[in-house]
Amino acid sequence: MKYTGMGVGLGVAAGPVKRMAHTVPEPTGGPSTLPKDVEIERAKRALDAVAAELEHRAQRSEGAAAEVLSAQVMMVQDPDVWDEIEASIEEGKSAEWAAHSSFESMAGILKSLGGTQAERAVDLIDIGWRTVATLMGVPYGVIPVSDEPFVLVADDLSPADTAVLDLTQVAALVTSGGSPTAHTAILARARGLVAVVSASGVLDIPDDTIVIVDAATGTVDSEPSAEQVEQVKSQRTESADDAPASPGRTSDGTAIPLLANVGSVADAKEALAKGAEGVGLLRTEFLFLGASEQPSVETQATEYTEIVAALGGQKVTARTLDAGADKPLPFLNLGHEENPALGVRGIRTGIKDESLLKNQLEALVQTQNAGVGELWVMAPMIADAAEAEWFVKHARAAGLNKVGVMIEVPSCALVAEDVYKVVDFVSIGTNDLTQYTMAADRQNGAVAGYQDAWHPAVLRLIGMVGAAATKAKKPLSVCGEAASDPLLALVLVGLGVTSLSMTPNALRDVRSTLVRYSIDEVRELANLAVAAGTAAGAREAVRAGLPRPPR
Amino acid sequence: MSTELVENEELVSVEVVVGSKAGLHARPAAAVVSLAGKLDPAVTLRKPEGTAVNAKSIVKVLSQNFCHGDLVVVEAKGDGAAESVRQMVELIAQELDHEAE
């Protein structure tokens, strides 16, 4: 059987299928230190969050998977289970323990009946663990353990999942949901993994089935011949390039600094090792996702300073917290939103909860003043020049020297000239800019086809920002996935982008492609792309218009 | 469908035979719980000799292990109890697992 999805990259891999498993710590039965009403509220909120997540997955699934998920939603909302949880909390137990023990005891009843009921018991236990994971603010999904490289199959991987995954034994990632720019794909690019996303039906492939995952064709073959598997395995020899990296430039010597997107000290070290000329995007979410309360200014400053110091004096551009409805934080109760991508997220979270932004800016100022390296700071999801000005005012008042914004919302791209009047620099987040320009949720596999930054409409918006940057004589970076696609990177530079920030694994290919073309040539390629009618058309036009092969 | 109305002052109690071949498991159980959530007053289900359980609780409905041909006693109290019970009885008597047909 062949399953079709969207490939990330061009690689191919073979191995046995393994699924996500969980390892949430077991709650203890000791007395709770919180008031009972607080514990009850926590339990309620966690159950609501679990129900919302399962509901969301159910809507995106079909057949048996959708049915199991819908039944799970009913179990989460089961009034009798709730009565048990509430009773446990009234006895002084923690919400974690109450949820865990109530779902376990209910599962026990079903298990004793055998047959179909016993199968549902597994679902109850799963919900119990999900609820505990939500309460503890730890990820639920954890990678399976295996002695040989395997193909990780999942519905989708959340940012929290991907943050903790040990991927050393993963040969390929396959998801039934997601899209080429959703987190799974980003993770795959970052680790140089073969991936196929949005492949409906792959969850039906039994564990340990040997499959071939071909990203170039976007297929997963669950019945390959032994010869095919051997061929793929022997192909998988990675050509390590140990040549020292030179700074990014075009063939005529126009400097285009090639920067890295990082989210931890380890990332920063890897970026440096792979020849990054700085960090174009420091994601600060790592400190917040999974934290049960807001990290203190001191903690934040220490962590940021450590990362900046790890870059050995190179420039680091930090993005203020990009969380909210799309990436929920346990300590920020923003409520459930019907359209998280269009809701309170990015800077909107900071506007709603000013203490969060104020503390983060204060920590960043401490890092800036620590003298370990140059720090620029930008805010995500800015909608227009007024919002940019609001952020700049706050950031300068806090004491930051270089302040910019991200352009990810089409409205902001349209008024880029005005934005440049108030900021020092701009960085374009192409993933969100594409999602909003095309009105297609990047987490929704059903509309994954729209999520393509090659679309001429997206490129024209980038061109508008590029023109504004040229006029203002101020830097313009791109820190979305688009920058890691070597051909698209040429187009971006042609549109006026002055630096590119990407996953460290993409630096080598982008560098070697860029240096083969002059600034005039990439401008011509950009014209071809912008004039196309579709994303595929733009890609084709650029490929055909290359004055010489990319390698 | 064998129904027998035993109405006293408060409790409306009707017996019905499970019409779904797969019993009140999986999909049919979900259908029962969905309907139960909409009924006011709420209904309970039990085996003829058993203890009544909340029909809104998927876990409790599953735990009763109602199989095809089993008798289920549907009960409710208060204003509109007869209507709640009637709707639930009608549902349980049907084949609810449409893919099984």
Boltz contact constraints between the chains, C-beta under 6 A:
constraints:
  - contact:
      token1: [A, 71]
      token2: [B, 30]
      max_distance: 6.0
  - contact:
      token1: [A, 74]
      token2: [B, 33]
      max_distance: 6.0
  - contact:
      token1: [A, 74]
      token2: [B, 58]
      max_distance: 6.0
  - contact:
      token1: [A, 75]
      token2: [B, 58]
      max_distance: 6.0
  - contact:
      token1: [A, 78]
      token2: [B, 57]
      max_distance: 6.0
  - contact:
      token1: [A, 78]
      token2: [B, 58]
      max_distance: 6.0
  - contact:
      token1: [A, 78]
      token2: [B, 59]
      max_distance: 6.0
  - contact:
      token1: [A, 79]
      token2: [B, 56]
      max_distance: 6.0
  - contact:
      token1: [A, 79]
      token2: [B, 57]
      max_distance: 6.0
  - contact:
      token1: [A, 80]
      token2: [B, 54]
      max_distance: 6.0
  - contact:
      token1: [A, 80]
      token2: [B, 57]
      max_distance: 6.0
  - contact:
      token1: [A, 80]
      token2: [B, 60]
      max_distance: 6.0
  - contact:
      token1: [A, 81]
      token2: [B, 59]
      max_distance: 6.0
  - contact:
      token1: [A, 106]
      token2: [B, 59]
      max_distance: 6.0
  - contact:
      token1: [A, 109]
      token2: [B, 63]
      max_distance: 6.0
  - contact:
      token1: [A, 110]
      token2: [B, 62]
      max_distance: 6.0
  - contact:
      token1: [A, 113]
      token2: [B, 65]
      max_distance: 6.0
  - contact:
      token1: [A, 116]
      token2: [B, 25]
      max_distance: 6.0
  - contact:
      token1: [A, 117]
      token2: [B, 62]
      max_distance: 6.0
  - contact:
      token1: [A, 120]
      token2: [B, 62]
      max_distance: 6.0
